[in-house]
């Protein structure tokens, strides 16, 4: 229940408590109550980068851009919710240099409730 989590302030902080049944399954054929295992799933995805970049440019042409921004980068950042180096659009309107620091992952959208900096349809929303 997302509403419950939001009201308790828990959606931007990792909570490691979870029932083992969420990640472990009983081992088939075992008589023991403590015989559990987990499944590893490998999924191969095809990324069509050229097609994405083409659509990104089409979107950039359709967008009203502000001066000083590369509309292609901004269009792609709005689709994903992050610039190519990982800078979240909800935290910055431009791609920030990381200088060896990790990408910000512990954030929420409190400063962007209207979806103006990170559109509601963005991948990370």
C-alpha positions as CSV (number, residue, x, y, z in Angstrom):
1,X,0.0,0.0,0.0
2,X,1.9,3.0,-1.3
3,X,-0.4,5.5,0.5
4,X,0.4,3.8,3.8
5,X,4.1,3.9,3.1
6,X,4.0,7.6,2.1
7,X,2.1,8.6,5.3
8,X,4.6,6.7,7.5
9,X,7.6,8.3,5.6
10,X,9.0,5.0,4.5
11,X,9.2,5.1,0.7
12,X,12.7,6.8,0.4
13,X,14.4,4.7,3.1
14,X,15.4,1.1,2.7
15,X,13.6,-1.2,5.0
16,X,15.2,-4.7,5.1
17,X,12.4,-6.3,7.0
18,X,10.5,-8.7,4.8
19,X,9.0,-12.2,5.2
20,X,11.3,-14.9,4.0
21,X,8.5,-16.3,1.9
22,X,8.9,-13.3,-0.4
23,X,12.4,-14.3,-1.5
24,X,12.8,-18.0,-0.5
25,X,10.7,-20.9,-1.6
26,X,10.4,-24.4,-0.1
27,X,12.7,-26.9,-1.7
28,X,10.6,-29.4,-3.7
29,X,10.8,-33.0,-2.3
30,X,12.3,-32.0,1.1
31,X,10.7,-33.2,4.3
32,X,12.5,-30.5,6.4
33,X,10.7,-27.3,7.4
34,X,13.9,-25.3,7.0
35,X,14.8,-26.4,3.5
36,X,14.4,-23.3,1.4
37,X,16.0,-22.1,-1.8
38,X,15.8,-19.2,-4.2
39,X,15.7,-18.8,-8.0
40,X,18.1,-16.9,-10.1
41,X,16.6,-15.4,-13.2
42,X,18.7,-14.1,-16.0
43,X,17.0,-11.9,-18.6
44,X,18.6,-10.7,-21.7
45,X,17.2,-7.4,-23.0
46,X,17.8,-5.8,-26.3
47,X,18.3,-2.1,-26.3
48,X,17.6,-0.2,-29.4
49,X,19.9,2.8,-28.7
50,X,19.8,4.2,-32.3
51,X,15.9,4.1,-32.2
52,X,15.8,5.8,-28.8
53,X,18.2,8.5,-29.9
54,X,16.0,9.1,-33.1
55,X,12.9,9.4,-31.0
56,X,14.7,11.6,-28.5
57,X,15.6,14.1,-31.2
58,X,12.0,14.1,-32.5
59,X,10.8,14.8,-28.9
60,X,13.4,17.6,-28.5
61,X,12.2,19.2,-31.7
62,X,8.6,19.2,-30.4
63,X,9.6,20.5,-27.0
64,X,9.9,24.2,-26.2
65,X,13.5,24.4,-25.1
66,X,15.1,26.9,-22.8
67,X,18.4,28.6,-23.8
68,X,21.6,27.0,-22.7
69,X,20.3,23.4,-22.8
70,X,20.9,20.7,-25.3
71,X,17.3,19.8,-26.2
72,X,18.3,16.2,-27.1
73,X,19.8,15.6,-23.7
74,X,16.9,17.2,-21.9
75,X,14.3,15.2,-23.9
76,X,16.0,11.9,-23.1
77,X,16.4,12.9,-19.5
78,X,12.7,13.7,-19.2
79,X,11.8,10.3,-20.8
80,X,14.0,8.4,-18.3
81,X,13.9,10.8,-15.3
82,X,17.7,11.0,-15.2
83,X,20.5,12.5,-17.4
84,X,22.9,10.0,-19.1
85,X,25.3,10.2,-16.2
86,X,22.5,9.4,-13.7
87,X,21.7,12.9,-12.4
88,X,18.0,12.8,-11.5
89,X,15.9,15.5,-13.2
90,X,14.0,16.0,-10.0
91,X,17.2,17.1,-8.3
92,X,18.7,19.2,-11.0
93,X,17.6,20.8,-14.3
94,X,21.0,20.2,-15.8
95,X,23.4,17.2,-15.9
96,X,25.7,17.7,-12.9
97,X,29.3,16.4,-12.9
98,X,29.7,13.6,-10.5
99,X,33.5,14.0,-9.7
100,X,33.8,10.4,-8.5
101,X,30.7,10.6,-6.2
102,X,28.0,8.0,-6.5
103,X,24.8,8.9,-8.3
104,X,22.0,10.1,-6.0
105,X,19.5,7.3,-5.4
106,X,17.9,8.3,-2.1
107,X,15.5,10.9,-3.2
108,X,11.7,11.4,-3.6
109,X,9.6,13.8,-5.6
110,X,8.5,16.1,-2.8
111,X,9.9,19.1,-4.6
112,X,8.2,18.1,-7.9
113,X,4.7,17.2,-7.0
114,X,3.4,18.6,-10.3
115,X,5.8,16.5,-12.4
116,X,7.4,19.5,-14.0
117,X,11.1,18.5,-13.4
118,X,10.5,14.7,-13.7
119,X,7.4,14.0,-15.7
120,X,4.9,11.5,-14.3
121,X,5.5,9.2,-17.4
122,X,9.3,9.1,-16.8
123,X,10.8,5.7,-16.4
124,X,12.0,6.2,-12.8
125,X,8.6,7.6,-11.6
